[in-house]
Each structure stands twice: as C-alpha cells, then as structure tokens.
C-alpha cells in the first residue's frame, strides 16, 4: 500500500497487491481493518523506501504466491479472525479449499497435451 506524492486534489491510496481476480469487498474490508488496527494501536508508518525497493526484498516476509498458501495464511491469521470474524474466516476458507480441490482435480490442457 502506498500514497504517492501528489497535490492534495490528486492524492490517493494505492493498494498494489490485490489483483483483478481478488474479491473487491474482501480487499476493502482487509484494508479498512488494517487501518483501524493501525489507529487503535497508534502505529506509525515505516520510513519511506527510496530507490529500488526490490533490492530490499530479503528484509521483508514474502507474500504467498500460490493459492493454497494464501488460503492457509488467511485461515491462520489472527488479524483476519479479529477483524472479519471467526465464522467468516472458517466459511471462506472452506469455500476456497473446495474450489481448489475441484480445480486441482481436473486435467489441465497442458497436462493433456503433454501426457495424453
């Protein structure tokens, strides 16, 4: 998440992690929950990163890059349970796991062409 330097009229918040395939309501709920958490705990933002932020990637925990890893991180997140609710996290996780089982159980076009 970042707030690009700009004139007040053009100021905006950018959330650069969520893709077009993300549920916009869930993304917004997580962003608002994070903002509320920051306000409640009086967190201060980190110092701005100047230059090539990618060169500093070893300093930060990587985000999940596979669907099942993201689902597991979501399920295990105390933050998500606190701000979205235990029931929502349990049900949403179950839905995603069911979707994954269905999709992973199918033979992809690549597998079909390569092996069959």
Beta strands, then each sheet from edge to edge (+ up, - down):
end
